[in-house]
Structures are given as C-alpha cells and as structure tokens.
Amino acid sequence: MTQDTNTEQDLGLDDDLMAYVDGTLPPEKMAEVEARLARDPDARAATASWRHHDNLIRQMAQTADDLPANMRIAALERELTAKLKARKRRAFLMGPALGRIAASVLIFTAGWGGNALYNSAASIGGSAYPQFVSATVTGHYALQYASMQEAEFQPEEMETALDWISERMQRKIDSPKLGRLGYEVESARLVSAEGGPLAIFHFRDQQGERVTVSIAPHAPDKADYPLRVVRMDTDSIAYWTDAGLDYSIIGDVDVGQITTLAAAVRE
C-alpha cells in the first residue's frame, strides 16, 4: 500500500472528500472514504480544516443576519457562498487563504455593524481599533472589495499616486520606505474612509509575503496614538500617529518583524 502524499491544495480537487465535508457523499461511498481518512493523516487533517473554515464562514454569515440590511455584506456573503459551492475552485480556498476570507467576513459582520465598508471603528477579534486601522485590515484582506476606492495606481505610477494622495490630504505624502527590507510596492490606493481620505500601499517580498501600509490625516479632536503592536490571528499590526498623520501596517509576520517594518515606515 502506498501512502498518500497529496498536499491540502491537491486534496481540494478530490470530489469524494469535498462531498464528505459538504454532507453530500453517496451512502455507498461513505465506508470507503472513512477508511481512507482513517489511514491517511493528510486527508484527515485537510477535511477537518475545511469543515472548520466552512463552519466559521457560516457562523459569520449568521451574525450578518442580525445586522441592518447592507448591500455590501449581502454581496460578500453571496460571493463566499458561491466559492464554497464551486468544488473545483476549492483548492484556491485552502488553509491560510480560506482563513483570510473567513476573517474578512468577521470584519464585515462584526466590525462595521452594517455600515459602509470603510466606516467607523471596528471590533476585530474582541479588540477595538481606531477606524483607520480597521480600514487597513479590510484593505489588506479583501483587495477586491474596494467599494469606496477613489483611485488605484501601479508601481510605475507611484509619482503620480503620491501627487494625487498629497493633494487630497493637503500635505506631502511619501511612499513608505520598505525597499531595504526586501519589500517592493505592488500598488497604491486612495479610498474614502469615514474620517477622510486613506492611502493604502501594498508591498510584497521575494517570498510572496504581503504587507499593507496605510496613511491618513489624524483627526484633530483625537489624541495622538502612541506606537502600538498587536497580534490578530496569524498577522501582526502596528499603528501610531506622527506629525498629524495616522499610520498602520499589517502583515503575516511576527511582532519583531512588524516592529522593524514600522520603524522603516517612520524613518
């Protein structure tokens, strides 16, 4: 007997395993699949992971039912449901990727209380964050949901992007300096947040790891935020106020690395 060596992503293309998790496996195949799971720890771990994330998304969708009607939440919920039903695309929703999609549901349902995408301060993972941090988390997890986006710029357009952003914020905005740490800018966006314009910069290193930096004018009626570094699931977040601007940075890195990245942004 050969031992299965498929990755979770490969297993995501197995119709029998998908049907087992979804509860649609024909009875005549149940014994065969259960025997496979008993001898194959990879398949067993994969199905447990899929079921966990399915349950998480379902719970978050149920939470949304208690919120005021909101077209963005409804659209996101429909899209997530379609993704879960598309078994052949399931491999793209495995592991960390699906976890992040589930996290984006949590942000939409628990954080914004049915209001606009980049609206009021959110409660993420039981902790309250300033509005600009919440908007950054949303922009990091759900790039495609840029409903409040004013403009998006590619790397070769950074000079134009910075001019545009500076004009909207009525102060000079520089691109975060992360190059010496191995990160290259992928894009920049300007979105309309509740507190005003919010600039979001997306960076990626050679290993494909992405970090997101945001810059926003600091509200004059609020005290400055000292540097704070926190963990949220697998990600670390740092945020602070400096010279009338609020900064935040998020990435799938440890606390030490996010602190180093924050120091580079502050230079």
Secondary structure, 3 states (H helix, E strand, C coil): CCCCCCCHHHHCCCHHHHHHHHCCCCHHHHHHHHHHHHHCHHHHHHHHHHHHHHHHHHHHHHHHHCCCCCHHHHHHHHHHHHHHHCHHHHHHHCHHHHHHHHHHHHHHHHHCCCCCCCCCCCEECCEECCHHHHHHHHHHHCCCCCCCEEEEECHHHHHHHHHHHHHHHCCCCCCCCCHHHCCEEEEEEEEEECCEEEEEEEEECCCCCEEEEEEEECCCCCCCCCCEEEEECCEEEEEEEECCEEEEEEECCCHHHHHHHHHHHHC
